[in-house]
Amino acid sequence: MELIDIFKLIADEFKDIGDDVINSHLELADRRIAKNIPDYVREEMVANLAAHRIDIALRSKQASGAVSSISEGKLSIAYNVVKAEDSLDTTKYGAEYKQLLKSCVITPMTRVC
């Protein structure tokens, strides 16, 4: 299955975005993910990271972060500031990417005797 097909399956909400834009984000995401990850997981990671970046790009035209408070008199809305290390948690695609990444990491085991 091609990367763009995986992307469209995972992120069907972006079906109105042109293939050239999607492919550009897929290429950028592909560069950021290690090549030694098995393809069956890596392709899904690339698609999720690209979808995350597109989602963030679309949101950046709006306010970012979750709403932290709302006032009615003289309307006021405050947003939380998103820390760079938490940015993957701001979209469902970023969260899925992190989950896939965790599934690929093998940590050394220690034993206390």
C-alpha positions in Angstrom: 0.0 0.0 0.0 1.4 3.5 -0.9 2.0 6.0 1.9 -0.7 8.4 0.5 -3.2 5.5 0.6 -2.4 4.8 4.2 -2.6 8.5 5.0 -6.1 8.8 3.3 -7.2 5.7 5.3 -6.0 7.1 8.6 -6.9 10.8 8.1 -10.0 10.8 5.9 -10.9 14.2 7.3 -8.3 15.8 5.1 -9.8 14.4 1.8 -10.2 17.9 0.5 -6.5 18.7 0.7 -4.6 18.2 -2.6 -2.3 15.1 -3.0 0.7 17.4 -3.7 0.3 19.0 -0.2 -0.2 15.6 1.4 2.8 14.1 -0.4 5.0 17.1 0.8 4.0 16.4 4.4 4.6 12.7 4.0 8.1 13.4 2.6 8.9 15.7 5.6 7.6 13.1 8.1 9.5 10.3 6.3 12.8 12.2 6.9 12.2 12.4 10.6 11.5 8.8 11.3 14.4 6.3 11.6 14.7 3.9 8.7 15.4 0.9 10.9 11.8 0.6 12.1 10.0 -2.2 10.4 8.0 -1.0 7.4 4.7 -2.3 8.6 4.9 0.1 11.6 7.0 2.9 10.0 4.6 3.6 7.2 1.8 4.1 9.7 4.0 6.3 11.8 4.9 8.5 8.7 1.2 8.8 7.8 0.2 9.8 11.4 3.1 12.3 11.8 2.1 13.9 8.4 -1.5 14.1 9.5 -0.5 15.6 12.8 1.5 18.3 11.0 -1.3 19.1 8.7 -3.8 19.2 11.6 -1.4 21.6 13.4 -0.9 23.7 10.3 -4.7 24.1 9.9 -5.1 24.9 13.5 -2.3 27.5 13.6 -4.6 29.8 11.6 -6.8 29.6 14.7 -5.9 29.9 18.3 -3.8 27.0 19.6 -4.1 25.1 22.9 -7.2 24.2 24.9 -9.5 26.8 26.1 -8.6 27.6 29.8 -11.2 30.2 30.6 -14.2 32.0 29.0 -15.8 35.3 30.2 -19.0 36.6 28.9 -18.9 40.4 29.8 -16.8 42.0 27.1 -16.1 38.5 25.7 -12.7 37.0 26.7 -11.3 33.6 25.8 -7.9 32.4 27.2 -6.0 29.5 25.8 -3.4 27.2 27.3 0.1 27.4 26.0 1.2 24.2 24.4 4.7 23.1 25.3 6.9 21.8 22.5 7.3 18.4 24.2 3.6 18.0 24.6 2.7 19.0 21.0 2.1 15.4 19.8 -0.6 15.2 22.4 -2.6 18.0 20.7 -3.9 15.8 17.9 -5.2 12.3 17.7 -2.6 11.6 15.0 0.2 12.8 17.2 -1.0 10.6 20.1 -1.2 7.6 17.7 2.3 8.3 16.4 3.6 8.3 20.0 1.8 5.0 20.7 3.4 3.4 17.6 6.8 4.8 18.6 6.4 3.3 22.1 5.5 -0.1 20.5 8.9 -0.1 18.7 11.1 0.8 21.6 12.7 -2.1 23.4 14.0 -1.0 26.8 16.8 -3.0 28.5 15.6 -5.1 31.4 17.3 -5.1 34.7 17.2 -7.8 37.3 17.9 -7.3 41.0 19.3 -10.5 42.5 
